[in-house]
Amino acid sequence: MRRRWLVVLAALAATVGFILPGAPAQAQEPEPEKTYKLVPYVISDPELVKDPERIRQEFAENLNLDRLGIQPATSDGPSASTMSRALAADPVSYVVDSSRFPGGAKPADIYDYATEEQCREHRDQATQDAGWIKNRFSYCQEHVVFIPAVACVIPPYISCEVEGEYISVNTLRGQGKVGGHLNDPAKLRWADFLLDVDVTVATGPFAQPTAKMKASIECDGGYRNPTIPVEEEYACFPGPNKSTEKPVPQWAIDDDAYFELLSDARAPDAANGEQIAVGEFHIEYDFSIPWHFQFMDTESPKGGLRFDSAWYLSRASTDKLGSVFDRAVPGMSMDKADQGIMGAAVHIEEARANPAATVPIKAGKVLHGATPGDPLHRLPRAKSADHRARADRNRTVSTNYCATVAMPAQPTTGGPFDCDEYALASTYEGSARWEFEQAPQYELDHSVRWVNRSQNQEAGRRTGRWYANDRLLDQDPFFITIVDGADGGGGGGGGGGGDVDNPPTVSAGPDRVGNEGVPVILHGVASDDNGAPGVGWSYTAGPDVDAGAACTFADAHAGITTITCTDDGTFTVSLTANDGVNAAVSDSATVTLHNVAPAIGGTVLTNPGTSAATAETTDEGTVTPDSWAVFRAGDPVTLRVPFADPGTNDTHTCTVAWDDGTNESVTGQNHACERTHAFAHAGMYTIAATVTDDDGGTDQAETMVVVYDPEGGFATEGGILESPAGALTSDPQQTGKLHVQFNVKYQPGETGPVPGGGKVSARLDGSDFSLDSTSLEWLVVTPNGRVAVKGSGNVNGDAGYGFVAYGDDGQDSIRLVVWPLSSGQIPGTAKTYDNRPSIEYDLDRFDPQGLEAGSVIVHS
């Protein structure tokens, strides 16, 4: 329903982006014109996120949200709010249970990502600008996007009406990563994001099929204390999945979007430092509504994340680089009721509760690490010799005190015992702090106690694994909280049934696009109210997939895994979760794979047509025979063209053009094309081979062979030509007369390829360039009167040079190519002389230069 207001206040005009002009002095008013505007609001107030209808009602009554304390979005970010929130006493933090790391083992699910339902359960935190950080890898942020479409008529007065409204409650989930991105796993860090757009209202122009909304991710980043030259723009930037655009009605049906943020680095190594990059990200919403324009940016609140390449975190190369949401202080809980660590947990709790009662005795002792506002700071022993020395000294100071007479005796039961210390030796607040910081006030600011050895070492193993798993770097703050699981046991007597065991929830993640034969990441998530359920992936090939295609999963029982398929087409992947109690639950996503063209010679291009395109070498081999291979006329020449194709289900056709008028087409077998051909006459033949797969992808390669005939004749050549500038590479400006002579032939009875008679010589006037042959390799005389001879010789009296001399009887023209043999047995780019510079050496393509005097004579 449209509502109309007649307003004469300039304040309203400012609200919707208009300026109220004066009424013209004329007898008849011109026909008024309408102006159409979209007024964007991005709102994070938790009460309004819970009740977006209240926003709609307020705007309908007042044409603004001033009474709610909400202003329109600006180019600097989302809507400003005057609604106050209570400030927390401590910084934002999260806590994980040390039981996630029994025996110092890596958890089965290192991430423990938040589900969409969990984000909504923590809406009060998720609607904060910083979002709710469930743990180091899991971020949630919720906000309302409210866009009224306003039409106003000016002059002679302002008459405005709301023609339609858009409201959605959007949940952005960020997911940090351990390991590199598939495009460059050795050094490219990444994080991905899932956006759920819950459209609750779309009326007026927003309901039209032509109304579109595009959601894009943006990130402003920088490198922190770089030890190597870096460009700030690569600290945090969107990956290939940077935006999703759909009609607004489609968003109401298909409400998900998937994004990636990347950060470039070098491979993790001590010489490169931790390569920390920090980024501030947000989602930008762009609406395309006919006749309306969006006069302000529409951006979500900004969140923060960190990318790092800390080589010391793990021995596993895949764990050395990753990304985390670092705007929360990490915390780990230790349970006094946990038999595995109880002694260590009790020591920490009692020492911090009454530091003056601990040993060594010190009045006014301070022990940190109980809260996120008073944290400890990690000291990674493996980072350097200096770090190792400080951590070892922390331990030594503590154990030395335990060996003194001031230390209480060990208990008579419950052993064997360790000398346990707090603060931990793996922190900068450890017992040797005062020595390394030259700060006497910190001396004796630690506690030592006899603790059961097994419990003490188990606590240490869990802490060490937590450091690595949650990517706590050098100097990172953290805290340890102590709980007593025996106090909150719940449980109760008889008379009632237990809690209802709900079915698990499962999501196969967003649809994915990739290439045949190349792993594609699947982002599945499953959860259950009684722990992680068992999961399994399966797939079904679509009707556009060729028979025989197959797919494999890197780990079919992990939510986040990869799928690799042997052919292109559309595949449906399904993730099934089973909690062992309820019926299994499944969800599906679509994987669309593009064809990858075959690649001759063992190099295949992955991710073609994208910024992530890379060439990967395989073991397929190279084309044979090599260029410049020598054969006698009439002898068989066997061509073998190996090729790679990640789509192993593809079939291939090979076509060969032999350069003598003969063409062939055969089916490729075992990733190679192989054909044999005999050349009837001497010549230099450039053989072209083309490999095409059954989807139209193609690649081509060439190789040139030299064919001689001892009975094909000989040639004499003698003449003068004007040597052009650039021919002599040692003096590119040198020109002058080049004198060339050769008389080369096969002697009677010779089988070749080396001719037994003749020599080649050349002189360039005005320079010190001269060539005298010392040996010959082959002679080619073609039926159409062309000649080429290859050999080696001396240049200016120095040995070690190769040459090819060409001639054309019909045009009395020649070409001379000379190069140092140190650069190879055939001519390349390091030439000494070439009067017709080119990379073409085939007698059909050699482009000779005419003689000013003399001739080329071919004797058949």
Summary of the structure (lengths in Angstrom):
residues: 860
radius of gyration: 38.7
end to end distance: 98.1
largest distance: 119.3
contacts: 2848
relative contact order: 0.07
helix: 14%
strand: 42%
